[in-house]
Amino acid sequence: MSDYLRPVSDELPTRKFGPWAVEKLYYLTEYIARFSVSMHNKPWRSRRYIDLFAGTGKLYIEEKDTYILGSPLLALTAPQPFTECVFVEYNQDNLNALKKRCGAVVTTTTIHYHNGDSNVYVQQLVARIQAEDQKHRDKWSSLNLAFLDPDGLELTWATVAKLAQVKKMDLIIHYSQGGLNRTMRKYFASDDKTIVDRFFGDTMWREIYKRHKIDRKQPDFLHRALIDYYKSKLKKLGYVGVLSEDETGIEPLIRNKKRNAPLYRLLFASKHELGHKFWKSSTRQTPFGQKRLF
């Protein structure tokens, strides 16, 4: 096996992350496994994986001096291959490294690469998917999974809403709790359209923040309210089950283990209950073997 596909140094650009990245990619891998195995024998004309913040394809966990495969390579080496993968990366050097690593995978999957801003490219991507689906107009046209995992708050609500225009589009969304904690106070009173406004798609977060900021000792209440608002907007886009009773269990909270500080949550959205069944199963256990109680 090529070193490009092994968890070792291969002398290509590799971004550094904390150990929390292992946990995040564990949940993604578990979901992809269920998604790909359960759906590969259905007559879908296209089973597509979309990674709008693809990176280099490999991560270096500096604290543990180890390498792990990134989300694009995990998707390409799924138990049952997707028919298509779409990888978007803003940094050209990162994309070049990703292409070399992906090129080492023996696969029947068609790979589309794009260098640029994913919040802009999504317009072109969705137009292509809709045009292809329009040719067939049946329930087996395409099945899509989008992993939306920026470093911070780069993902805009407009991008989420655009992806939702595709009939069958599951979403795994990086909700940057730590990033929001750092920026909301700064932008709360701003008259300009801010990165937080673009993430939520409007300024309602400011009203929620205003109601909760008086109790800084309990920020979880603030984020519960913000997440519920975000999910209410997902529901309006046609996503089901996003306000379920066991929502805490299906929103894995990734923490900085040294300080136990919340970093981000993974939010899931599907227009079909089966997707939520897969996600609940995928998050039932942590990568450290701990069982979740639902």
C-alpha positions as CSV (number, residue, x, y, z in Angstrom):
1,M,0.0,0.0,0.0
2,S,1.2,3.5,-0.8
3,D,2.4,5.7,2.0
4,Y,-0.1,8.2,0.7
5,L,-2.9,5.9,2.1
6,R,-1.2,4.9,5.3
7,P,-1.2,6.8,8.6
8,V,2.5,7.8,8.2
9,S,4.5,10.7,6.9
10,D,4.6,10.8,3.1
11,E,6.4,14.2,2.7
12,L,3.4,15.9,1.3
13,P,1.8,18.9,3.0
14,T,-0.1,17.8,6.1
15,R,-2.0,20.1,8.4
16,K,-1.6,19.9,12.2
17,F,-4.6,19.2,14.4
18,G,-5.3,18.4,18.0
19,P,-6.4,14.9,19.2
20,W,-10.0,16.0,19.0
21,A,-9.9,15.4,15.2
22,V,-9.8,11.7,15.8
23,E,-13.1,11.8,17.5
24,K,-14.8,13.9,14.8
25,L,-13.5,11.6,12.0
26,Y,-14.6,8.5,14.0
27,Y,-18.3,9.6,13.8
28,L,-17.9,10.5,10.1
29,T,-16.4,7.1,9.3
30,E,-19.2,5.3,11.2
31,Y,-21.9,7.1,9.3
32,I,-20.2,6.6,6.0
33,A,-20.0,2.9,6.6
34,R,-23.7,2.6,7.4
35,F,-24.7,5.0,4.6
36,S,-22.5,3.3,1.9
37,V,-23.3,-0.4,2.9
38,S,-27.0,0.1,3.3
39,M,-27.5,2.1,0.1
40,H,-25.1,0.6,-2.4
41,N,-27.4,-2.2,-3.6
42,K,-30.3,0.3,-4.2
43,P,-30.8,1.5,-7.8
44,W,-29.4,5.0,-7.2
45,R,-28.0,6.5,-10.3
46,S,-25.6,8.4,-8.2
47,R,-24.3,8.1,-4.6
48,R,-22.3,11.2,-4.0
49,Y,-20.0,12.4,-1.1
50,I,-19.4,16.1,-0.9
51,D,-16.5,17.6,1.2
52,L,-16.6,21.4,0.9
53,F,-13.5,21.9,3.2
54,A,-11.5,18.9,2.1
55,G,-8.0,19.8,3.2
56,T,-4.9,17.7,2.3
57,G,-6.4,14.3,2.9
58,K,-4.2,13.5,5.8
59,L,-3.8,15.0,9.3
60,Y,-0.9,15.2,11.7
61,I,-1.9,14.9,15.4
62,E,1.0,16.8,16.9
63,E,0.3,15.9,20.5
64,K,0.4,12.2,19.8
65,D,3.0,12.4,17.0
66,T,0.7,10.4,14.7
67,Y,-0.9,10.7,11.3
68,I,-4.5,9.9,10.4
69,L,-6.4,9.8,7.2
70,G,-8.6,12.8,6.5
71,S,-12.2,12.8,5.5
72,P,-11.7,12.6,1.7
73,L,-9.6,9.4,2.0
74,L,-12.0,7.9,4.5
75,A,-14.8,8.5,1.9
76,L,-12.8,7.0,-1.0
77,T,-11.9,3.9,1.0
78,A,-15.5,3.3,2.3
79,P,-16.7,-0.3,2.5
80,Q,-18.8,0.3,-0.6
81,P,-17.5,3.1,-2.8
82,F,-19.5,6.1,-3.6
83,T,-20.1,6.6,-7.3
84,E,-18.8,10.2,-7.1
85,C,-16.8,12.3,-4.6
86,V,-16.6,16.1,-4.7
87,F,-13.6,17.7,-2.9
88,V,-13.4,21.5,-2.6
89,E,-10.3,23.2,-1.1
90,Y,-9.5,26.8,-1.0
91,N,-5.7,26.4,-0.7
92,Q,-4.1,25.2,-4.0
93,D,-1.1,23.5,-2.3
94,N,-3.5,21.6,0.0
95,L,-5.5,20.5,-3.0
96,N,-2.4,19.4,-4.9
97,A,-1.5,17.2,-1.9
98,L,-5.0,15.8,-1.8
99,K,-5.0,14.9,-5.5
100,K,-1.7,12.9,-5.1
101,R,-3.1,11.0,-2.1
102,C,-6.4,10.3,-3.7
103,G,-4.6,9.2,-6.9
104,A,-3.2,6.3,-4.9
105,V,-6.7,4.9,-4.3
106,V,-7.8,2.1,-6.6
107,T,-11.4,3.0,-7.0
108,T,-14.3,3.2,-9.5
109,T,-15.4,6.5,-7.9
110,T,-15.4,9.6,-10.1
111,I,-13.6,12.4,-8.3
112,H,-14.3,16.1,-8.9
113,Y,-11.8,18.6,-7.5
114,H,-12.3,22.3,-7.2
115,N,-9.9,25.0,-5.9
116,G,-11.8,27.9,-4.5
117,D,-14.4,29.2,-2.1
118,S,-16.9,26.5,-1.3
119,N,-19.5,29.1,-0.5
120,V,-19.3,30.2,-4.1
121,Y,-18.7,26.9,-5.8
122,V,-21.9,25.4,-4.1
123,Q,-24.0,27.3,-6.6
124,Q,-22.4,25.5,-9.5
125,L,-22.4,22.2,-7.8
126,V,-26.1,22.2,-6.9
127,A,-27.0,23.4,-10.4
128,R,-25.1,20.3,-11.8
129,I,-26.8,17.9,-9.4
130,Q,-30.2,19.3,-10.1
131,A,-29.7,19.1,-13.8
132,E,-28.7,15.5,-13.6
133,D,-31.6,14.7,-11.3
134,Q,-34.0,16.5,-13.6
135,K,-33.2,14.1,-16.4
136,H,-34.7,11.1,-14.5
137,R,-37.3,12.6,-12.2
138,D,-37.6,9.5,-10.0
139,K,-36.8,8.7,-6.4
140,W,-33.6,6.9,-7.4
141,S,-31.9,9.9,-9.1
142,S,-29.2,10.7,-6.6
143,L,-28.3,10.2,-2.9
144,N,-26.0,12.8,-1.4
145,L,-24.0,13.2,1.8
146,A,-22.3,16.5,2.5
147,F,-19.6,16.9,5.2
148,L,-19.4,20.6,6.1
149,D,-16.3,20.8,8.3
150,P,-14.6,24.2,8.2
151,D,-11.9,25.3,10.6
152,G,-14.2,27.8,12.2
153,L,-17.2,29.8,11.0
154,E,-16.4,29.8,7.3
155,L,-19.5,27.9,6.4
156,T,-22.4,30.2,5.6
157,W,-26.1,29.5,6.0
158,A,-26.6,30.4,2.4
159,T,-24.5,27.4,1.5
160,V,-26.5,25.0,3.7
161,A,-29.7,26.4,2.3
162,K,-28.4,25.9,-1.3
163,L,-27.4,22.3,-0.6
164,A,-30.9,21.7,0.9
165,Q,-32.4,22.4,-2.5
166,V,-31.2,19.0,-3.6
167,K,-34.0,16.5,-2.8
168,K,-31.9,13.9,-1.1
169,M,-29.0,15.6,0.7
170,D,-27.8,14.5,4.2
171,L,-25.7,17.0,6.1
172,I,-23.0,16.7,8.8
173,I,-22.4,20.2,10.0
174,H,-19.5,21.6,12.1
175,Y,-21.0,23.9,14.7
176,S,-18.1,25.9,16.1
177,Q,-19.0,26.4,19.7
178,G,-15.6,27.6,20.6
179,G,-15.4,29.9,17.6
180,L,-18.8,31.4,18.4
181,N,-17.7,32.0,22.0
182,R,-14.7,34.0,20.7
183,T,-16.6,36.0,18.2
184,M,-20.2,36.7,19.4
185,R,-19.1,39.1,22.0
186,K,-17.0,41.0,19.5
187,Y,-19.7,41.2,16.8
188,F,-22.9,41.4,19.0
189,A,-23.1,45.2,18.7
190,S,-21.7,45.6,15.2
191,D,-23.7,47.4,12.6
192,D,-22.0,45.5,9.8
193,K,-22.9,42.1,8.5
194,T,-20.5,39.8,10.3
195,I,-19.2,36.2,10.0
196,V,-21.6,35.2,12.7
197,D,-24.6,36.7,10.8
198,R,-23.5,34.7,7.7
199,F,-23.2,31.5,9.7
200,F,-26.7,31.8,11.1
201,G,-28.1,33.5,8.0
202,D,-29.6,36.4,9.8
203,T,-29.2,38.5,13.0
204,M,-31.6,36.5,15.3
205,W,-28.6,35.1,17.1
206,R,-28.0,38.5,18.5
207,E,-31.4,38.5,20.2
208,I,-30.6,35.0,21.6
209,Y,-27.2,36.1,22.8
210,K,-28.7,39.2,24.4
211,R,-31.1,37.0,26.4
212,H,-28.4,34.7,27.7
213,K,-25.2,36.8,28.0
214,I,-26.2,37.9,31.5
215,D,-25.4,34.4,32.7
216,R,-21.9,33.7,31.5
217,K,-21.4,30.9,34.0
218,Q,-23.8,28.7,32.0
219,P,-22.9,29.1,28.3
220,D,-24.4,25.7,27.6
221,F,-27.9,27.4,27.9
222,L,-26.8,29.9,25.2
223,H,-25.6,27.3,22.8
224,R,-28.7,25.1,23.4
225,A,-30.8,28.0,22.3
226,L,-28.6,28.8,19.3
227,I,-28.5,25.2,18.1
228,D,-32.3,24.9,18.5
229,Y,-32.7,28.0,16.4
230,Y,-30.3,26.7,13.8
231,K,-32.2,23.4,13.7
232,S,-35.5,25.2,13.4
233,K,-34.2,26.7,10.2
234,L,-33.1,23.3,9.0
235,K,-36.6,22.1,9.6
236,K,-38.0,24.8,7.4
237,L,-35.7,23.5,4.6
238,G,-37.4,20.1,4.8
239,Y,-35.2,18.3,7.2
240,V,-37.0,15.9,9.6
241,G,-36.2,14.9,13.2
242,V,-33.8,17.8,13.8
243,L,-35.7,18.7,17.0
244,S,-35.9,15.2,18.4
245,E,-36.0,14.5,22.1
246,D,-32.6,12.8,22.1
247,E,-30.9,15.7,20.3
248,T,-28.1,16.0,22.8
249,G,-27.1,12.4,22.0
250,I,-27.0,13.0,18.3
251,E,-24.9,16.2,18.6
252,P,-21.5,14.9,19.6
253,L,-19.6,17.5,21.6
254,I,-15.9,17.5,20.8
255,R,-13.8,18.9,23.6
256,N,-10.2,20.0,24.1
257,K,-9.2,17.1,26.4
258,K,-6.5,19.1,28.3
259,R,-8.9,21.9,29.4
260,N,-12.2,20.1,28.9
261,A,-13.3,23.1,26.9
262,P,-16.0,22.7,24.3
263,L,-14.6,23.1,20.7
264,Y,-17.5,22.2,18.4
265,R,-20.5,19.9,17.9
266,L,-21.5,17.9,14.9
267,L,-25.0,18.5,13.8
268,F,-26.8,16.1,11.5
269,A,-29.7,16.7,9.2
270,S,-31.6,14.3,6.9
271,K,-34.9,14.5,5.0
272,H,-35.5,10.8,5.8
273,E,-35.9,9.1,9.2
274,L,-33.5,6.4,8.1
275,G,-30.7,8.9,8.0
276,H,-31.3,9.8,11.6
277,K,-31.4,6.1,12.5
278,F,-27.9,5.7,10.9
279,W,-26.6,8.8,12.7
280,K,-27.9,7.7,16.1
281,S,-26.3,4.3,15.6
282,S,-23.0,6.0,14.5
283,T,-22.8,8.1,17.6
284,R,-24.0,5.6,20.2
285,Q,-20.4,4.9,21.2
286,T,-17.5,7.2,21.4
287,P,-14.1,6.3,19.8
288,F,-12.9,5.6,23.3
289,G,-15.5,2.8,23.9
290,Q,-17.9,4.8,26.0
291,K,-21.6,4.1,25.5
292,R,-24.0,7.0,25.2
293,L,-27.3,7.0,27.0
294,F,-30.2,8.1,24.9
